Amino acid sequence: MGDELLVRIAALLSQEAGEDGFVARFGGDEFIMVLPYESDDALIARLAALVSTFDEPLPLNGNEVSVGATLGVALAPADGLDADLLMRRADVALYRAKDDGRGRYAFFEPGMDDRVHERAALENDLRIAVRNDAIEAHFQPFVNLATGEITGYEILARWTDPVRGAVPPEVFIRIASDTGQIGELCMNVLRRACRQSLGWPSAPRISLNIAPIQLRDAALPQKLLKVLTECAFPP
């Protein structure tokens, strides 16, 4: 079924490319198109039409399959004349389009290469930090405004990289979610928080944010309970 779907997509792209264009499957579900263009306006209209082509479900063996398309675009000669360089820069633009929400197109821009390299370095350093349990647990109190009593704490993940310094949580939490590290990061921070707060007076209540992707994990309750059991923290 998957192979048949790829064949259908290839046929659609070949039809869109026409006699003057070229289409090849690059690997997995990625394709490369080489297209001539006469003006920026004509090119943008063509790219928009190409994305719209995949808005409609594809009939496949009596079923309808929705796929969608996201495009990364590099232009010759502005972005280079070497084929490998153009493909690499189109791939960089593709990552930008995916980050913006998929189902759209993005052009390569100067400086994107640097941002991609920085993102890759950040991903690698975060992976090492999660593996070494270097993400710290900070505690934000819940306060009863009527009495001034602290009723519990929200656990906040904080990462101080040896070179970069404090990395904003909105940056590294998103990367952890994108790269599949969020589950391990979450459990490490919970384990730290349980051990740190266990001896505090009046048995504090603590709460933990869960990333949406973690809710797809059927074993999530067991993983949470395992950490609480390890730390002897009352659930």
C-alpha positions as protocol buffer text, in pm:
chain_id: "A"
residue {
  index: 1
  type: MET
  ca { x: 0 y: 0 z: 0 }
}
residue {
  index: 2
  type: GLY
  ca { x: 284 y: 238 z: 88 }
}
residue {
  index: 3
  type: ASP
  ca { x: 464 y: 163 z: -238 }
}
residue {
  index: 4
  type: GLU
  ca { x: 145 y: 220 z: -435 }
}
residue {
  index: 5
  type: LEU
  ca { x: 99 y: 556 z: -262 }
}
residue {
  index: 6
  type: LEU
  ca { x: 454 y: 659 z: -358 }
}
residue {
  index: 7
  type: VAL
  ca { x: 380 y: 564 z: -720 }
}
residue {
  index: 8
  type: ARG
  ca { x: 65 y: 778 z: -716 }
}
residue {
  index: 9
  type: ILE
  ca { x: 254 y: 1074 z: -570 }
}
residue {
  index: 10
  type: ALA
  ca { x: 532 y: 1035 z: -828 }
}
residue {
  index: 11
  type: ALA
  ca { x: 274 y: 1039 z: -1107 }
}
residue {
  index: 12
  type: LEU
  ca { x: 112 y: 1354 z: -968 }
}
residue {
  index: 13
  type: LEU
  ca { x: 448 y: 1532 z: -939 }
}
residue {
  index: 14
  type: SER
  ca { x: 549 y: 1427 z: -1292 }
}
residue {
  index: 15
  type: GLN
  ca { x: 221 y: 1567 z: -1422 }
}
residue {
  index: 16
  type: GLU
  ca { x: 280 y: 1895 z: -1236 }
}
residue {
  index: 17
  type: ALA
  ca { x: 640 y: 1920 z: -1359 }
}
residue {
  index: 18
  type: GLY
  ca { x: 540 y: 1885 z: -1722 }
}
residue {
  index: 19
  type: GLU
  ca { x: 779 y: 1828 z: -2011 }
}
residue {
  index: 20
  type: ASP
  ca { x: 1020 y: 2103 z: -1902 }
}
residue {
  index: 21
  type: GLY
  ca { x: 1062 y: 1977 z: -1546 }
}
residue {
  index: 22
  type: PHE
  ca { x: 1233 y: 1683 z: -1380 }
}
residue {
  index: 23
  type: VAL
  ca { x: 1118 y: 1468 z: -1087 }
}
residue {
  index: 24
  type: ALA
  ca { x: 1305 y: 1208 z: -882 }
}
residue {
  index: 25
  type: ARG
  ca { x: 1242 y: 1026 z: -557 }
}
residue {
  index: 26
  type: PHE
  ca { x: 1521 y: 1116 z: -316 }
}
residue {
  index: 27
  type: GLY
  ca { x: 1438 y: 859 z: -49 }
}
residue {
  index: 28
  type: GLY
  ca { x: 1160 y: 772 z: 194 }
}
residue {
  index: 29
  type: ASP
  ca { x: 879 y: 1015 z: 121 }
}
residue {
  index: 30
  type: GLU
  ca { x: 1105 y: 1292 z: -16 }
}
residue {
  index: 31
  type: PHE
  ca { x: 1104 y: 1395 z: -382 }
}
residue {
  index: 32
  type: ILE
  ca { x: 1311 y: 1643 z: -580 }
}
residue {
  index: 33
  type: MET
  ca { x: 1169 y: 1861 z: -855 }
}
residue {
  index: 34
  type: VAL
  ca { x: 1372 y: 2074 z: -1096 }
}
residue {
  index: 35
  type: LEU
  ca { x: 1151 y: 2340 z: -1251 }
}
residue {
  index: 36
  type: PRO
  ca { x: 1214 y: 2634 z: -1485 }
}
residue {
  index: 37
  type: TYR
  ca { x: 1060 y: 2968 z: -1390 }
}
residue {
  index: 38
  type: GLU
  ca { x: 1022 y: 3299 z: -1571 }
}
residue {
  index: 39
  type: SER
  ca { x: 927 y: 3528 z: -1282 }
}
residue {
  index: 40
  type: ASP
  ca { x: 891 y: 3523 z: -905 }
}
residue {
  index: 41
  type: ASP
  ca { x: 515 y: 3566 z: -929 }
}
residue {
  index: 42
  type: ALA
  ca { x: 477 y: 3273 z: -1167 }
}
residue {
  index: 43
  type: LEU
  ca { x: 696 y: 3054 z: -947 }
}
residue {
  index: 44
  type: ILE
  ca { x: 501 y: 3138 z: -631 }
}
residue {
  index: 45
  type: ALA
  ca { x: 173 y: 3063 z: -806 }
}
residue {
  index: 46
  type: ARG
  ca { x: 311 y: 2729 z: -923 }
}
residue {
  index: 47
  type: LEU
  ca { x: 436 y: 2635 z: -575 }
}
residue {
  index: 48
  type: ALA
  ca { x: 104 y: 2729 z: -416 }
}
residue {
  index: 49
  type: ALA
  ca { x: -79 y: 2518 z: -673 }
}
residue {
  index: 50
  type: LEU
  ca { x: 155 y: 2226 z: -606 }
}
residue {
  index: 51
  type: VAL
  ca { x: 83 y: 2237 z: -231 }
}
residue {
  index: 52
  type: SER
  ca { x: -292 y: 2264 z: -302 }
}
residue {
  index: 53
  type: THR
  ca { x: -274 y: 1953 z: -523 }
}
residue {
  index: 54
  type: PHE
  ca { x: -210 y: 1746 z: -210 }
}
residue {
  index: 55
  type: ASP
  ca { x: -484 y: 1907 z: -2 }
}
residue {
  index: 56
  type: GLU
  ca { x: -733 y: 1661 z: -152 }
}
residue {
  index: 57
  type: PRO
  ca { x: -722 y: 1296 z: -35 }
}
residue {
  index: 58
  type: LEU
  ca { x: -585 y: 1045 z: -286 }
}
residue {
  index: 59
  type: PRO
  ca { x: -804 y: 745 z: -379 }
}
residue {
  index: 60
  type: LEU
  ca { x: -610 y: 427 z: -313 }
}
residue {
  index: 61
  type: ASN
  ca { x: -747 y: 72 z: -339 }
}
residue {
  index: 62
  type: GLY
  ca { x: -1097 y: 178 z: -243 }
}
residue {
  index: 63
  type: ASN
  ca { x: -979 y: 408 z: 37 }
}
residue {
  index: 64
  type: GLU
  ca { x: -892 y: 776 z: 60 }
}
residue {
  index: 65
  type: VAL
  ca { x: -546 y: 868 z: 191 }
}
residue {
  index: 66
  type: SER
  ca { x: -447 y: 1217 z: 304 }
}
residue {
  index: 67
  type: VAL
  ca { x: -79 y: 1300 z: 267 }
}
residue {
  index: 68
  type: GLY
  ca { x: -13 y: 1675 z: 232 }
}
residue {
  index: 69
  type: ALA
  ca { x: 302 y: 1832 z: 90 }
}
residue {
  index: 70
  type: THR
  ca { x: 570 y: 2061 z: 232 }
}
residue {
  index: 71
  type: LEU
  ca { x: 822 y: 2224 z: -1 }
}
residue {
  index: 72
  type: GLY
  ca { x: 1171 y: 2363 z: 44 }
}
residue {
  index: 73
  type: VAL
  ca { x: 1290 y: 2578 z: -247 }
}
residue {
  index: 74
  type: ALA
  ca { x: 1636 y: 2682 z: -364 }
}
residue {
  index: 75
  type: LEU
  ca { x: 1683 y: 2901 z: -673 }
}
residue {
  index: 76
  type: ALA
  ca { x: 1960 y: 2895 z: -933 }
}
residue {
  index: 77
  type: PRO
  ca { x: 2173 y: 3095 z: -976 }
}
residue {
  index: 78
  type: ALA
  ca { x: 2089 y: 3303 z: -665 }
}
residue {
  index: 79
  type: ASP
  ca { x: 2139 y: 3015 z: -419 }
}
residue {
  index: 80
  type: GLY
  ca { x: 2413 y: 2839 z: -613 }
}
residue {
  index: 81
  type: LEU
  ca { x: 2484 y: 2654 z: -936 }
}
residue {
  index: 82
  type: ASP
  ca { x: 2620 y: 2330 z: -792 }
}
residue {
  index: 83
  type: ALA
  ca { x: 2354 y: 2056 z: -776 }
}
residue {
  index: 84
  type: ASP
  ca { x: 2461 y: 1927 z: -433 }
}
residue {
  index: 85
  type: LEU
  ca { x: 2461 y: 2279 z: -288 }
}
residue {
  index: 86
  type: LEU
  ca { x: 2117 y: 2353 z: -428 }
}
residue {
  index: 87
  type: MET
  ca { x: 1974 y: 2028 z: -290 }
}
residue {
  index: 88
  type: ARG
  ca { x: 2129 y: 2093 z: 50 }
}
residue {
  index: 89
  type: ARG
  ca { x: 1987 y: 2444 z: 61 }
}
residue {
  index: 90
  type: ALA
  ca { x: 1645 y: 2325 z: -55 }
}
residue {
  index: 91
  type: ASP
  ca { x: 1658 y: 2073 z: 231 }
}
residue {
  index: 92
  type: VAL
  ca { x: 1741 y: 2353 z: 477 }
}
residue {
  index: 93
  type: ALA
  ca { x: 1440 y: 2547 z: 348 }
}
residue {
  index: 94
  type: LEU
  ca { x: 1228 y: 2233 z: 385 }
}
residue {
  index: 95
  type: TYR
  ca { x: 1311 y: 2213 z: 757 }
}
residue {
  index: 96
  type: ARG
  ca { x: 1208 y: 2577 z: 789 }
}
residue {
  index: 97
  type: ALA
  ca { x: 874 y: 2504 z: 617 }
}
residue {
  index: 98
  type: LYS
  ca { x: 813 y: 2207 z: 848 }
}
residue {
  index: 99
  type: ASP
  ca { x: 892 y: 2417 z: 1154 }
}
residue {
  index: 100
  type: ASP
  ca { x: 635 y: 2672 z: 1039 }
}
residue {
  index: 101
  type: GLY
  ca { x: 360 y: 2412 z: 1040 }
}
residue {
  index: 102
  type: ARG
  ca { x: 389 y: 2190 z: 729 }
}
residue {
  index: 103
  type: GLY
  ca { x: 160 y: 2203 z: 428 }
}
residue {
  index: 104
  type: ARG
  ca { x: 342 y: 2508 z: 292 }
}
residue {
  index: 105
  type: TYR
  ca { x: 657 y: 2614 z: 106 }
}
residue {
  index: 106
  type: ALA
  ca { x: 965 y: 2810 z: 214 }
}
residue {
  index: 107
  type: PHE
  ca { x: 1252 y: 2962 z: 17 }
}
residue {
  index: 108
  type: PHE
  ca { x: 1614 y: 2931 z: 121 }
}
residue {
  index: 109
  type: GLU
  ca { x: 1747 y: 3249 z: 279 }
}
residue {
  index: 110
  type: PRO
  ca { x: 2105 y: 3355 z: 361 }
}
residue {
  index: 111
  type: GLY
  ca { x: 2184 y: 3262 z: 718 }
}
residue {
  index: 112
  type: MET
  ca { x: 1963 y: 2953 z: 720 }
}
residue {
  index: 113
  type: ASP
  ca { x: 2268 y: 2725 z: 695 }
}
residue {
  index: 114
  type: ASP
  ca { x: 2410 y: 2878 z: 1012 }
}
residue {
  index: 115
  type: ARG
  ca { x: 2080 y: 2833 z: 1197 }
}
residue {
  index: 116
  type: VAL
  ca { x: 2057 y: 2469 z: 1090 }
}
residue {
  index: 117
  type: HIS
  ca { x: 2411 y: 2399 z: 1211 }
}
residue {
  index: 118
  type: GLU
  ca { x: 2334 y: 2570 z: 1542 }
}
residue {
  index: 119
  type: ARG
  ca { x: 2014 y: 2369 z: 1578 }
}
residue {
  index: 120
  type: ALA
  ca { x: 2204 y: 2044 z: 1508 }
}
residue {
  index: 121
  type: ALA
  ca { x: 2468 y: 2135 z: 1767 }
}
residue {
  index: 122
  type: LEU
  ca { x: 2196 y: 2223 z: 2019 }
}
residue {
  index: 123
  type: GLU
  ca { x: 2020 y: 1889 z: 1957 }
}
residue {
  index: 124
  type: ASN
  ca { x: 2344 y: 1701 z: 2018 }
}
residue {
  index: 125
  type: ASP
  ca { x: 2430 y: 1893 z: 2335 }
}
residue {
  index: 126
  type: LEU
  ca { x: 2076 y: 1848 z: 2467 }
}
residue {
  index: 127
  type: ARG
  ca { x: 2097 y: 1474 z: 2404 }
}
residue {
  index: 128
  type: ILE
  ca { x: 2417 y: 1463 z: 2612 }
}
residue {
  index: 129
  type: ALA
  ca { x: 2259 y: 1678 z: 2886 }
}
residue {
  index: 130
  type: VAL
  ca { x: 1952 y: 1450 z: 2908 }
}
residue {
  index: 131
  type: ARG
  ca { x: 2171 y: 1138 z: 2912 }
}
residue {
  index: 132
  type: ASN
  ca { x: 2385 y: 1288 z: 3193 }
}
residue {
  index: 133
  type: ASP
  ca { x: 2079 y: 1407 z: 3388 }
}
residue {
  index: 134
  type: ALA
  ca { x: 2196 y: 1768 z: 3363 }
}
residue {
  index: 135
  type: ILE
  ca { x: 1847 y: 1922 z: 3330 }
}
residue {
  index: 136
  type: GLU
  ca { x: 1760 y: 2074 z: 3667 }
}
residue {
  index: 137
  type: ALA
  ca { x: 1427 y: 2085 z: 3849 }
}
residue {
  index: 138
  type: HIS
  ca { x: 1317 y: 2429 z: 3968 }
}
residue {
  index: 139
  type: PHE
  ca { x: 1010 y: 2483 z: 4185 }
}
residue {
  index: 140
  type: GLN
  ca { x: 743 y: 2749 z: 4129 }
}
residue {
  index: 141
  type: PRO
  ca { x: 513 y: 2774 z: 4434 }
}
residue {
  index: 142
  type: PHE
  ca { x: 134 y: 2771 z: 4433 }
}
residue {
  index: 143
  type: VAL
  ca { x: 22 y: 3020 z: 4699 }
}
residue {
  index: 144
  type: ASN
  ca { x: -318 y: 3052 z: 4866 }
}
residue {
  index: 145
  type: LEU
  ca { x: -372 y: 3428 z: 4833 }
}
residue {
  index: 146
  type: ALA
  ca { x: -615 y: 3436 z: 5126 }
}
residue {
  index: 147
  type: THR
  ca { x: -376 y: 3278 z: 5377 }
}
residue {
  index: 148
  type: GLY
  ca { x: -33 y: 3315 z: 5218 }
}
residue {
  index: 149
  type: GLU
  ca { x: 16 y: 2941 z: 5255 }
}
residue {
  index: 150
  type: ILE
  ca { x: 219 y: 2753 z: 4994 }
}
residue {
  index: 151
  type: THR
  ca { x: -5 y: 2470 z: 4875 }
}
residue {
  index: 152
  type: GLY
  ca { x: 227 y: 2303 z: 4625 }
}
residue {
  index: 153
  type: TYR
  ca { x: 487 y: 2349 z: 4354 }
}
residue {
  index: 154
  type: GLU
  ca { x: 503 y: 2329 z: 3977 }
}
residue {
  index: 155
  type: ILE
  ca { x: 819 y: 2159 z: 3853 }
}
residue {
  index: 156
  type: LEU
  ca { x: 1005 y: 2362 z: 3589 }
}
residue {
  index: 157
  type: ALA
  ca { x: 1282 y: 2217 z: 3372 }
}
residue {
  index: 158
  type: ARG
  ca { x: 1590 y: 2440 z: 3345 }
}
residue {
  index: 159
  type: TRP
  ca { x: 1907 y: 2378 z: 3145 }
}
residue {
  index: 160
  type: THR
  ca { x: 2233 y: 2568 z: 3190 }
}
residue {
  index: 161
  type: ASP
  ca { x: 2474 y: 2467 z: 2915 }
}
residue {
  index: 162
  type: PRO
  ca { x: 2846 y: 2504 z: 2999 }
}
residue {
  index: 163
  type: VAL
  ca { x: 2907 y: 2710 z: 2682 }
}
residue {
  index: 164
  type: ARG
  ca { x: 2574 y: 2877 z: 2601 }
}
residue {
  index: 165
  type: GLY
  ca { x: 2465 y: 2948 z: 2955 }
}
residue {
  index: 166
  type: ALA
  ca { x: 2093 y: 2932 z: 3034 }
}
residue {
  index: 167
  type: VAL
  ca { x: 1901 y: 2791 z: 2735 }
}
residue {
  index: 168
  type: PRO
  ca { x: 1537 y: 2913 z: 2729 }
}
residue {
  index: 169
  type: PRO
  ca { x: 1295 y: 2630 z: 2809 }
}
residue {
  index: 170
  type: GLU
  ca { x: 1075 y: 2720 z: 2510 }
}
residue {
  index: 171
  type: VAL
  ca { x: 1379 y: 2636 z: 2294 }
}
residue {
  index: 172
  type: PHE
  ca { x: 1505 y: 2311 z: 2445 }
}
residue {
  index: 173
  type: ILE
  ca { x: 1162 y: 2169 z: 2536 }
}
residue {
  index: 174
  type: ARG
  ca { x: 1054 y: 2202 z: 2173 }
}
residue {
  index: 175
  type: ILE
  ca { x: 1374 y: 2038 z: 2051 }
}
residue {
  index: 176
  type: ALA
  ca { x: 1328 y: 1756 z: 2303 }
}
residue {
  index: 177
  type: SER
  ca { x: 974 y: 1701 z: 2173 }
}
residue {
  index: 178
  type: ASP
  ca { x: 1086 y: 1710 z: 1808 }
}
residue {
  index: 179
  type: THR
  ca { x: 1370 y: 1463 z: 1864 }
}
residue {
  index: 180
  type: GLY
  ca { x: 1188 y: 1216 z: 2090 }
}
residue {
  index: 181
  type: GLN
  ca { x: 1388 y: 1303 z: 2404 }
}
residue {
  index: 182
  type: ILE
  ca { x: 1101 y: 1463 z: 2593 }
}
residue {
  index: 183
  type: GLY
  ca { x: 995 y: 1142 z: 2770 }
}
residue {
  index: 184
  type: GLU
  ca { x: 1339 y: 1074 z: 2921 }
}
residue {
  index: 185
  type: LEU
  ca { x: 1385 y: 1443 z: 3005 }
}
residue {
  index: 186
  type: CYS
  ca { x: 1048 y: 1454 z: 3181 }
}
residue {
  index: 187
  type: MET
  ca { x: 1117 y: 1146 z: 3393 }
}
residue {
  index: 188
  type: ASN
  ca { x: 1464 y: 1270 z: 3489 }
}
residue {
  index: 189
  type: VAL
  ca { x: 1326 y: 1604 z: 3605 }
}
residue {
  index: 190
  type: LEU
  ca { x: 1043 y: 1435 z: 3796 }
}
residue {
  index: 191
  type: ARG
  ca { x: 1293 y: 1203 z: 3967 }
}
residue {
  index: 192
  type: ARG
  ca { x: 1509 y: 1501 z: 4068 }
}
residue {
  index: 193
  type: ALA
  ca { x: 1208 y: 1694 z: 4199 }
}
residue {
  index: 194
  type: CYS
  ca { x: 1080 y: 1401 z: 4404 }
}
residue {
  index: 195
  type: ARG
  ca { x: 1416 y: 1344 z: 4571 }
}
residue {
  index: 196
  type: GLN
  ca { x: 1469 y: 1714 z: 4639 }
}
residue {
  index: 197
  type: SER
  ca { x: 1126 y: 1779 z: 4788 }
}
residue {
  index: 198
  type: LEU
  ca { x: 1067 y: 1451 z: 4972 }
}
residue {
  index: 199
  type: GLY
  ca { x: 1211 y: 1578 z: 5300 }
}
residue {
  index: 200
  type: TRP
  ca { x: 1033 y: 1913 z: 5294 }
}
residue {
  index: 201
  type: PRO
  ca { x: 781 y: 1973 z: 5574 }
}
residue {
  index: 202
  type: SER
  ca { x: 410 y: 1902 z: 5531 }
}
residue {
  index: 203
  type: ALA
  ca { x: 457 y: 1663 z: 5234 }
}
residue {
  index: 204
  type: PRO
  ca { x: 435 y: 1914 z: 4944 }
}
residue {
  index: 205
  type: ARG
  ca { x: 220 y: 1850 z: 4641 }
}
residue {
  index: 206
  type: ILE
  ca { x: 413 y: 1880 z: 4316 }
}
residue {
  index: 207
  type: SER
  ca { x: 282 y: 1900 z: 3960 }
}
residue {
  index: 208
  type: LEU
  ca { x: 453 y: 1827 z: 3631 }
}
residue {
  index: 209
  type: ASN
  ca { x: 380 y: 1946 z: 3278 }
}
residue {
  index: 210
  type: ILE
  ca { x: 338 y: 1669 z: 3020 }
}
residue {
  index: 211
  type: ALA
  ca { x: 415 y: 1730 z: 2652 }
}
residue {
  index: 212
  type: PRO
  ca { x: 124 y: 1644 z: 2419 }
}
residue {
  index: 213
  type: ILE
  ca { x: 329 y: 1378 z: 2239 }
}
residue {
  index: 214
  type: GLN
  ca { x: 378 y: 1192 z: 2571 }
}
residue {
  index: 215
  type: LEU
  ca { x: 3 y: 1133 z: 2593 }
}
residue {
  index: 216
  type: ARG
  ca { x: 38 y: 892 z: 2300 }
}
residue {
  index: 217
  type: ASP
  ca { x: 254 y: 666 z: 2519 }
}
residue {
  index: 218
  type: ALA
  ca { x: 27 y: 393 z: 2660 }
}
residue {
  index: 219
  type: ALA
  ca { x: 289 y: 316 z: 2927 }
}
residue {
  index: 220
  type: LEU
  ca { x: 305 y: 674 z: 3059 }
}
residue {
  index: 221
  type: PRO
  ca { x: 115 y: 598 z: 3387 }
}
residue {
  index: 222
  type: GLN
  ca { x: 348 y: 306 z: 3460 }
}
residue {
  index: 223
  type: LYS
  ca { x: 656 y: 520 z: 3390 }
}
residue {
  index: 224
  type: LEU
  ca { x: 534 y: 793 z: 3625 }
}
residue {
  index: 225
  type: LEU
  ca { x: 452 y: 541 z: 3898 }
}
residue {
  index: 226
  type: LYS
  ca { x: 793 y: 375 z: 3855 }
}
residue {
  index: 227
  type: VAL
  ca { x: 969 y: 706 z: 3928 }
}
residue {
  index: 228
  type: LEU
  ca { x: 750 y: 773 z: 4233 }
}
residue {
  index: 229
  type: THR
  ca { x: 817 y: 423 z: 4363 }
}
residue {
  index: 230
  type: GLU
  ca { x: 1194 y: 457 z: 4312 }
}
residue {
  index: 231
  type: CYS
  ca { x: 1194 y: 781 z: 4513 }
}
residue {
  index: 232
  type: ALA
  ca { x: 943 y: 658 z: 4775 }
}
residue {
  index: 233
  type: PHE
  ca { x: 738 y: 967 z: 4694 }
}
residue {
  index: 234
  type: PRO
  ca { x: 369 y: 929 z: 4786 }
}
residue {
  index: 235
  type: PRO
  ca { x: 158 y: 942 z: 4469 }
}
